[in-house]
Amino acid sequence: MTPEQRRARFAAVHLYLVAPLVAGGRPLAEVAAEAIAGGVDALQLRDKHASDDELVAGLRALRPLCDATGTLLLLNDRPDLAVAGGADGVHVGQDDLAVAEARAIVGDGRLLGLSTHSPRQVDAAAALDPARGPDHIGVGPVHATPTKAGTPGVGLDLVRHASRGPLPFVAIGGIDDGNVAAVVAAGAARVAVVRAIADADDPRA
């Protein structure tokens, strides 16, 4: 896939699943196949406890499924392993590797996402040199969530702020079927979820 194709595919993303190698007690590949059949169009492998070899193997195992379904495949935190595992991109946090360093590793051919948690961070991401900065940002956590323990929700105002900026973004954090409509109404064209799909009895539904 060319860089332009990856970016165009991201522009069309609506539902982004973030999950570990074992999700809801089941292998991620199994959960992902059901979730993609239900409408997920981007998948991020995020597993803080997996080894480097396990992450690379996980990406390689997911690659055929993603290729067959046109689903983007990203890795959290590790641009080097994203390249080694054949991912479409990497997502880094504010306290991870600097954006410019991550871009130097993944190059122009892969997507680079950056987490943002405040209007200042959203604006700073948009002000970076497009050749070295992120292709898109994550905005949140919209609501408090156990996956970001101790971090308060930023609410819908940050979603509204991001919607007025130039960068494509994904709203994330405590989003489920009970509140997703409000997040979309605030301006989010894309939402990312973890537990709402990864821990569901029926990920496709």
Secondary structure, DSSP 8 states (H G I E B T S, - for coil): --HHHHHHHHHT--EEEEE-SEETTEEHHHHHHHHHHHT--EEEE--TTS-HHHHHHHHHHHHHHHHHHT-EEEEES-HHHHHHHT-SEEEE-TTSS-HHHHHHHH-TTSEEEEEE-SHHHHHHHHHS-TTTS-SEEEE--SS--GGGTT-----HHHHHHHHTSSS-EEEESS--TTTHHHHHHTT-S-EEESHHHHT-SSS--
